Amino acid sequence: DGGITQSPKYLFRKEGQNVTLSCEQNLNHDAMYWYRQDPGQGLRLIYYSQIVNDFQKGDIAEGYSVSREKKESFPLTVTSAQKNPTAFYLCASRLVGLNEQFFGPGTRLTVL
Amino acid sequence: GQQVMQIPQYQHVQEGEDFTTYCNSSTTLSNIQWYKQRPGGHPVFLIQLVKSGEVKKQKRLTFQFGEAKKNSSLHITATQTTDVGTYFCAGNVPGSSNTGKLIFGQGTTLQVKP
C-alpha cells in the first residue's frame, strides 16, 4: 500500500526543546517537501529536496532544519529558534516530471 | 514577492446551491493545480490546468484557467454535504517546474448546510 506516512499525528513539546517530525514515503518519489499550515492561511514551504543528500530552503526556513539521507525519508527538526512553532506540519512528495504533490496526513505540533 | 490571492476565505451555502472560488496570481503561472482538504485531513490533488483558457470538468466541479494564465476558478454545481472542506489553488511559476515549488492560495473553506 503506497503512500506517505507522518508520525505522530499529535505532538506536544515544551518551549525550548527541539523536536523532529518524521516523513516516510514508499512511492519512489525523488522530490519531497515540508509545509507549515496555520489557521486561515495557505501552505507555506519550509524546505524541499529533489535528491538524496541535497535540500533547499523554502520561504520560511528560519528555525527549522532537515536531512535527506535516504530517498524514502525527509525528517524535519523544529528547533528552539523557531519563534512560533505551534502549527500543522505537512509533508509531501512528487514524482519528478509531474507537478502533482502527494501529501501525508500531517503532524499537529503544540509547543507549551 | 509572488503571491496567489484566493477569495472568498469562507463560504456558507445551503445544500443544492452553487459555489465558486477564485484565484488571482500576481505573476503568470505555467500551470494551476487545485487541492481539497477535508476538515482534519490533508490536501488531496483534484486537477491541473496548463493551457491558457482551459476548462475541465469533474462531475459537478468545473475548473477554469484564465487566458492570461494569472487567474483560475473552481465552480461546484448543486453542492452536497460531501463537498465540505477547504479548496486550495496552487501554481508553478515559469522555471519552477524542476523544483516543483508551488505558490498556494490561502484557501476557501466551504460549509454546506443540509
Boltz contact constraints between the chains, C-beta under 6 A:
constraints:
  - contact:
      token1: [A, 31]
      token2: [B, 100]
      max_distance: 6.0
  - contact:
      token1: [A, 41]
      token2: [B, 106]
      max_distance: 6.0
  - contact:
      token1: [A, 42]
      token2: [B, 104]
      max_distance: 6.0
  - contact:
      token1: [A, 42]
      token2: [B, 105]
      max_distance: 6.0
  - contact:
      token1: [A, 42]
      token2: [B, 106]
      max_distance: 6.0
  - contact:
      token1: [A, 42]
      token2: [B, 107]
      max_distance: 6.0
  - contact:
      token1: [A, 43]
      token2: [B, 104]
      max_distance: 6.0
  - contact:
      token1: [A, 94]
      token2: [B, 100]
      max_distance: 6.0
  - contact:
      token1: [A, 99]
      token2: [B, 31]
      max_distance: 6.0
  - contact:
      token1: [A, 99]
      token2: [B, 48]
      max_distance: 6.0
  - contact:
      token1: [A, 100]
      token2: [B, 45]
      max_distance: 6.0
  - contact:
      token1: [A, 103]
      token2: [B, 42]
      max_distance: 6.0
  - contact:
      token1: [A, 103]
      token2: [B, 43]
      max_distance: 6.0
  - contact:
      token1: [A, 105]
      token2: [B, 42]
      max_distance: 6.0
  - contact:
      token1: [A, 106]
      token2: [B, 42]
      max_distance: 6.0
